[in-house]
């Protein structure tokens, strides 16, 4: 099977995995199905993909992290910044130290520096894996926001710890001062480069568009290239390309607030990015499945060299390490929450004690994924003296096993933990939406009245009545929406029920319109061009109500 055929097979596996998950009589996490399909591709083809870690990082992580940074709620990030920083920085260091000693005690043949390197690379949670779990598990919004923000920010701390642990294994020395300075540069420079790159690209694009115009697909292609550019520039500057991609996505969300992008382009771009996200998320786990047979073979050889002839020791190592990571995360979360409550009590605030199931759910939500896999594969093959890197294959296998176990535990354990759990309500999202709608309608009416005066001043008096009547109809529609939203709180439930009924009726009418247009086109009563134009108008209207 050629390389092109392998790529096509992987994409087909991503598509097939979505159907297989729905066809199975029992619930199974989508990533696990994709991993199994990846292993099946290797078995059928007789060879797997030769995975270059640098290429993997460049092709997969920048766009996925960029999109997560783009979509993450910024108000939630600021609101829970203390909790997020505790998880993204403090928990990583706590995990590296605790899991590093655990691994060395469990596998004495693995040097301490290598054990710390393995602990460092399994410490960051992964936004891709977290998003995959969230698609099938009803995780509360605020908890999901914290998990996503944590997984976006703990990459730098985990990868820096991993880098210095590998350096210690290669050279036999370690400098805490040098590691601290490197971490500051990686984080601060990475964030700065990501923000600056996005702002520069946006300014140049807007300037070129105003001066020379642009093709309809250019802004979409530019948005796809932006995360790669930010990542590469940061890596050239010896900064964190991962944080640069995340910061570029967050900066893009603020660039969007300028409102200069056309509505049509925004819809097309959203569709393109949704496809890219779906494909890359799936291919990451399919690739992992393709690597598993090779990784397992090398791990068995490493265990045999360490004096453990029984291959079941691999399962013992994987389960103990996964359990240790979960326990470390549980201890950190529980202690952090208790300290936060004590600080709040000293300030005179009353804060409800979190339910034990919520604390345990936060512990199980530490899902590992693509970053752990790609990072551990960058372990050197040999030491400076030419001898093989100690226990490399075993470290790679254990990292892959942690990914599998964390996915399985989260997918199976979270629904049971969160079922029936009363969660604090999110801050008035419905009231916030009503406020925004009301202010937008008020501005729309003012703009229509202003545009009406401009049109009347430039048209003959014979057309004045037409303009006035058209403006009156449009304003009446807006005023009707404004009146509906200006009721008191007692009418809010009735208004929302009315909205739901109206949406259902409008969707039924739009579907009937589209069916009729398709029928006219099939019978050659209208041209294909007319059919496409009308269907597009109907699709745009339907998108608003869906």
N, C-alpha and C positions, 0 to 999 in steps of 0.2 A: 504494500500500500504506500503510495507516494505521499509526500508532505501535504500537498494540496488536498488529496483525498482524506488524509487524517483530519485536517482542519474542517472540511465539510462534514465528516463523520461526527466531530465534536459538536458542531452547530446543530446537526440533526439530533444528537443526543440531548442537547438542551431543550429542543422543541419536544422530543418524545418524553422527557422527564415530567413535564407539566401534565401530559395526558396520563402517564403511568400513575402518578400520585393520586389522581382522581379515580382511576380505574381500580386501584387496590382496595380490597374489602376492609383494610385497617389503615389507620393514620400512620404515615411515615414521613419524616422530614424530607422536603425537596432536596436539600444538599446531599443527603445520604443516597438518594436515588441517583443523583447525578454522579456521585463518586462511584457507585456500583456500575453505572453505564461506562464510565471512563475505564474502569478495570476490564470490562467486557470488550471494549474497543482494542485494548492492548492484547487481550487473549486471542481475538479474531485476527488482528493484523500481524501478530507475531513480534511487534516492536512498538515501543512507546515513543513519545516525543522527547527529544533531547532538550531538556529545559535549562536554558541559560538564565540564572537568577536576575542578572542586570536587565535582560530583555523582558523578563516577566514583570519586573518592577515597572519598566518604562511603558509597556503596552497596556497593562491592566490597572495598576494602582492609581496613576494620576487622574484618569477620567472618572473612576469610581469615587475617589476621595473628593475630587472637585465637585461632583454632583451632590455628595453628602454635605459638603460645606455650603453649597448653594442653597440647599433645601432645609438645613437645620434651623429651627426657630431661634432667632437671635435673642428675643426677650427671655426665653427659657434658659439660654446659655448664661445671660447676665444674672438672672434671678437665682440660679443654682450654681453660680460660679465657685463658691467655696466647696460644695460637695464634689463638683466635677474635678476641681484641682486636687482635692484629696485623693480621689480615685485615680486620676491620670498621672499624678506624680508620686505621692506618698505610697499608694498601694503598689506601684511598680517596684519601687526600691524595697519595700517590705517583702514582696514576692520573690525578688531576686535573691535576697539574703536567706529567707526561710526555705524556699524551694531549692536553692543551690546546695545548702547543707543537707537537705533531705535526699537529694539525688546522690550526693557523694556518699552518704551513709548507706543508701540502698544499693549503690553500685560502686564499691570501693575501687574497681579497676578504672573507673572514669575519673581523671584528674579533677581537682577542685575547680580550676579555672574553666575547664570544659563544662563542668556541672553548672557553674555560674552562667556561662554562655547559654546553655540550654534553658535555664530558669529565666534568663533575660528575654529570650526570644518567645517564650510561651507566656510572658507576663502581659503583653498588650492584648486587649480584646480587639475584635475586628468589626468595623462598621458594615462590611458586606455580609458577614455571617449574622450579625445582629439584625440587619434588615431582612435577611432570609427567614429568620425565626419569627420576626414580628409579623410577617405576611400571613402566618398560620396560627399564631398564638395571640390572644387578646391582651397584649401588654398595655397597662394604663399609659396615657399620653405622657404624663410628667415623668414617669419612670423611663419611658422610651426615650424621651429627650435627654435625660441624664446619661443613659447608656450610650446613645449615639455621640454625644459630646465627649464622653469619656474615651470612647474608642477612637475618636478623631485626634484627641490630644495626647493619648498615652503612647502613640507610636514613637514619637521622638525620644521620650525617656527610656522606653524599652530597647529601641535600636541603639541608643548611645551606650546603655549598659552592656548590650550584646557586643558592640564594637570594642569596648575596653576589656571585656572578659576574653574575647578572642585575642586581642593584643597581648594580654597577660599570659595566655596559653602559648603564644608564639615566642614571646621574648622572656617570659618568666619574671616580668616586673610590672608594677602598676602605680600610677600617680593619681591620687584623689584630686589634687589641685589642678592638674592638667585635664582630668576628666570633667571637672566642674566648668572650667573655661570652655572646653569644647562643647559641652552641653548648652551653655549660654549662647555660643555662636550659632550652633545648629538651629536652636529654637528661634532666637530673635532674628537672625539673618534670614532664615527660611520664611518666617511670617512676613517680614518686610519685603522680601523679594516677590513673594506671591501677590501681596497687595499692590505693590508698585507695578508689577508686570500687567496685572489686569487693568489697572487704571490707565496705563500707557496705551495698551491695545485698544481700550475703549475710546480714548481721546483721538488716537490716530484714525480709527475706523470711522468715527463720526465726522472728523474733518475731511477725510477722503470722500465720504458719501455725500456731504454737502457740496463739495467742489466738483466731483466727477460723476456722482451717482454710483449705483452698485447693482449687481445681479441679485435676484431674490434669494439665491442660496448662499451668497457670500457671508452674511452674518452668522448663519448656522455653522458653516465650515470653520469660521473664525472661533466660534464658541467651542467647537470640538478640538481645535488645535491649542487653545489657551492653556489647558492644564499641562499639556506636554511641554509647551514653551516655558511655563513657570517652573516645572520640575527640572528641566535640563539646565536652565540658567542657575537655579539654586545649587544643583550638583556641581556645575562648573565653578561656583564660588565656594565650594566645600561646605555648603549649608545643607539643611534638611529639605530634600526635594519633596518628601511626603508632606511636611508642614507647609511648604510653598504651594502645593496643589490644593490643600485644604483652605489656606488663606486666600488663594485666588478665587475659589468658589464662594467664600464668604464675601469677598469684595464684589464679586459679580452680582450678588443679591442686592447690594447697595447701589451698584450701577443701574440695575433694573428700575430702581425707584425714580430715576430721572424721567421715565415714561417715554423715551424717544423711540423705542422699538415699535414697529408697526404690529397691530394685532394679528394680522395674517402670519407674519413671520414668527411671532411668539408661539402661535399654535403649531406651526410646522416644526419649530425647534423643540418644543415639548415632546412631540411625537418621535422625533429623531433621537432625543436623549433617552426617552423611555425604551426604545428599541436597543440602544447601545447598552443601557444598564441591564436590561434583561439578558442580552447575549453575554456580556462580560461576567455578570454574576454567575451564570450557569457554567461558562467555560472554565472559570477558576476551579470549580469543584470537579468538573470532568477531568481537567488536567491533573488534579490531585489523585483521582482514581487511577489515571494512567501511570502515575509514578509509584503507586503502592506496591506492585509486585517486585519491582527493582529494589525499593527501600526495604521491604520485608526480607529479601534474600540477603542483603548486606547486614541487616540487624541480626539475623540468625548467626551469621559468621562472627559478628562481634561478641555475641553472648557466648558462643563456643570458645572463643579465645579467652574470655574472662573466667572460664572454668565452669560455666553453667551449660551442661549438655542438653538439658530438657528445654525445648523451645517454648514451653508454657511460661517460662520465666519472663518472656516478653510481655505476656498479658498481665502478669503480676506487676511488673515495672510500670506499665501503662496505667493500670487502675490505681496503684498507690500514688503515682505522680498526679493523676487527675483529681483524686480525692484530696491530696495535700493542697493543691491549688485552690480547690473549692473551700477547704477549711480556712486557709489563709485569707481568702477573700471574705468569708463570713465573719471571721474575727475582726478584720479591718473595718468592715461596714458596720458591725454592731458597736464597736468601740467609738467609731467616728460619730455615729448617730447619738450615742450617749453623751459624748463630749459636747456635741452641738446643742443638746437639750440643756446641759448644765450651763453653757454660756448664755442660752436664751433665758434661763431662770434667773441668772445674775442680773440680766438687763430688765427683769420684771415681766418678761413675756411668758405666756402660757402656751406650751407646745405639746400637742398630743403625742403620747408614746406610740411609735409605729408598731403595727402588728407583727408578730414573729414570722408569720408567713410571708409578709412583704420583705423582711430582712433576708429570709432564706431565698426568696425569688431573686433578689438582687445578687445573691451569691451564685445562683445557678445561671444567671444571665451573662456571666463572664465568658462568652463564647469566643473561641479562637478561630482563625481562618487564614485568609490568603497571606497576610503579612507574616504570620508565624511560619507558614510553609516556605514562602520565598526567602525569608530571612535565614532560616536554618540551612537552606541549600547553599548559602554563600559561605558556609564553613570551609576553610582551606582544605585542600586534599592532602598536603604534606606540610611538615614543619620546616623551618629554615635549614635544618641539617639534612633534609631529604627524606626523613622517616615519615611514615604515614601519620596523619593527624589522629590522635588517640580517640577511639570510640566514635568516629564521625558518623558511620552508618547507623549506629545505635541511637545517637542523638537525633538524627533525622527521623528515624522511625518513631521515637518517643514523641517528638513534636507532632508528627502526623497523627499518632494515636490520641494525643491530647485534643487535637481538633475534632476527631471523630467522636470521642467520648463527650466532649463539651457540647457538641451539636445534639447528640442523642439525649443527654441529660436535660438540656434546656427544652428540647422539643417535647419530651415526655413528661418532665417534671413541672414545667411552668403552668400548663393548663390546670393541673390538679391543685397547685398552690394558689393560683389566682381565682379559681372558681368560687363565686359567691363572696369574694372579699370586698368589703366596702372600702372604696377609695375616696379620698377627699376630692370634692368637685373642683374642676378646673375653674379659674377665674372667669367671670361672666363672658364666655365666648359668644353666646347668643346676643347679649346686650351690646357687645363690642361690634358684632356684625351689623346689628340694627343701626347703631350710631354711624358707622361708616356708610351704610346705604343711604341714610337720611342726609348726611352731609354731601354725598356725591350727587344725590337728586337735586338738592338745592343749588349746587353749582351748575348742574346741567340745565336747569330752568333759566338761570341767569345767563348762561352762554347762549341758549336758544333765543332768548329775547334780544340779546345784543346782536346776534347774527341776523335776526329778522330785520332789525333797523338797517344794517348794512345792505341787505338784499333789497329792501324797499327803496333805499336811496339810489340804487343803480338800475332800477327796472322801470318800465313805463307804467303809468297809472292804471292802464287796463289790466295789468297782471297783479296789482296790489292786493286785490281780494283773494286771488289764488294763494299768494304768499301768506297772507294773514290767516286764512283757513288752515293751511298746512301747519303753520306754527302753532295754531290753537289746538290742533289734533295731537301734535307731539307733546305739547305742554300738558294737555289733559291726561295723557298716559303717565307722565312723570308725576303730576299732582295726585293721581289715583294711587300710585305707589307710595307717595309721601303721606297721604292720608291714612293708608293702611298701616304704616309703620309708626304713626303718631298716637296710637291708642294707649290706654293705661296698661299697667302690668296685668290687670285682671283679664284683659282681652288677648294677651300674648299667646296663650295656648290655642285659642280659636283662630287667631291669625295664622299660626304655623300650620294648623290643620288645613286651613283654606289654601295655603301655599302648596301643601302636598297634593291636595286634590287638583288644584289648577295645573301643577306640573304633570300629573298623570294624564289629565285631559289634553294638554298641549302636546305631550309626547305621542299620545294616540293619534292626534290629528296630523302631526308631522310624519308619522309612519305611513298613514294613509296617503298623504301627499307624495311621499317618495315612491310608494308602490305604484301609484298612478303614473308618475313620470317614467318609471322603468317599464311599465306596461305600454305606454305610448311609444317609447323608443324601440321596444321589441317588435311592435307592429309597424315600424317604419313611419309613424305618423309625425314624429319629430326627429331632428338630426341628433347624432351623438354629441355634437358640440353643445346644443341646447340642453340635452339631457344632463351632461356633466355640470353645466353652469347652474341649473336649477337644483340638482342634487347637492351640489356644494353649498348653496344657500340654505337648503334644508338641514344639512349636516351641521353647519355653523349654528343655526338656531337650536338644534337639538343639543349641541355641546353645552350651550348655556344652561339648559334645564337638567343636564346630567352632571 
